[in-house]
Amino acid sequence: MIFDIIQLILALLLTGAILMQSSSAGLGAVFGGDAGVQRTKRGVEKKLHHTTIILAILFLGVALVNVLN
């Protein structure tokens, strides 16, 4: 039961972290409107990116524990 609650909380946090990330590849990039500019993540954007990765790994781990129990 506790792992179900943890998985639900992680799912909500992961969804929020994904939705807060800005996407530079919009609909214009599909039709060749992308300028091809590479940019690096800095500051809060970089921390949010790392947090999303950590949350995804934790979510996967808790999901595996739930399946094995």
C-alpha positions as CSV (number, residue, x, y, z in Angstrom):
1,M,0.0,0.0,0.0
2,I,2.8,2.4,0.8
3,F,4.5,1.8,-2.5
4,D,1.2,2.6,-4.3
5,I,1.0,6.0,-2.6
6,I,4.7,6.7,-3.3
7,Q,4.1,5.8,-7.0
8,L,1.1,8.1,-7.2
9,I,3.1,11.0,-5.7
10,L,6.0,10.3,-8.0
11,A,3.7,10.2,-11.0
12,L,2.2,13.6,-10.1
13,L,5.6,15.1,-9.5
14,L,7.0,13.7,-12.8
15,T,4.0,15.0,-14.7
16,G,4.5,18.4,-13.3
17,A,8.2,18.4,-14.0
18,I,7.6,17.4,-17.6
19,L,4.9,20.0,-18.1
20,M,7.1,22.8,-16.7
21,Q,9.8,22.2,-19.2
22,S,9.7,24.6,-22.2
23,S,9.9,23.0,-25.6
24,S,11.8,24.9,-28.3
25,A,10.8,22.4,-31.0
26,G,7.3,23.5,-31.7
27,L,5.1,22.9,-34.7
28,G,7.4,25.1,-36.9
29,A,10.2,22.6,-36.5
30,V,8.1,19.9,-38.1
31,F,7.8,21.9,-41.4
32,G,11.5,23.0,-41.5
33,G,11.0,26.2,-39.6
34,D,13.6,25.4,-37.0
35,A,16.7,27.6,-37.2
36,G,19.0,24.8,-36.1
37,V,20.3,26.7,-33.1
38,Q,21.7,24.5,-30.4
39,R,21.5,25.9,-26.9
40,T,22.5,24.5,-23.6
41,K,20.4,24.2,-20.5
42,R,21.5,26.5,-17.7
43,G,20.3,27.4,-14.3
44,V,16.8,26.4,-13.3
45,E,16.2,24.7,-16.7
46,K,19.2,22.4,-16.1
47,K,18.1,21.6,-12.5
48,L,14.5,20.8,-13.8
49,H,16.0,18.5,-16.4
50,H,18.0,16.6,-13.9
51,T,15.1,16.5,-11.5
52,T,12.9,15.0,-14.2
53,I,15.5,12.3,-14.9
54,I,15.7,11.4,-11.2
55,L,12.0,11.3,-10.8
56,A,11.7,9.0,-13.8
57,I,14.3,6.6,-12.4
58,L,12.6,6.6,-9.0
59,F,9.2,6.1,-10.6
60,L,10.5,3.1,-12.6
61,G,12.1,1.6,-9.4
62,V,8.9,1.9,-7.4
63,A,6.9,0.5,-10.3
64,L,9.2,-2.5,-10.4
65,V,8.9,-3.0,-6.7
66,N,5.1,-2.9,-7.0
67,V,5.2,-5.5,-9.7
68,L,7.5,-7.9,-7.8
69,N,5.4,-7.6,-4.6
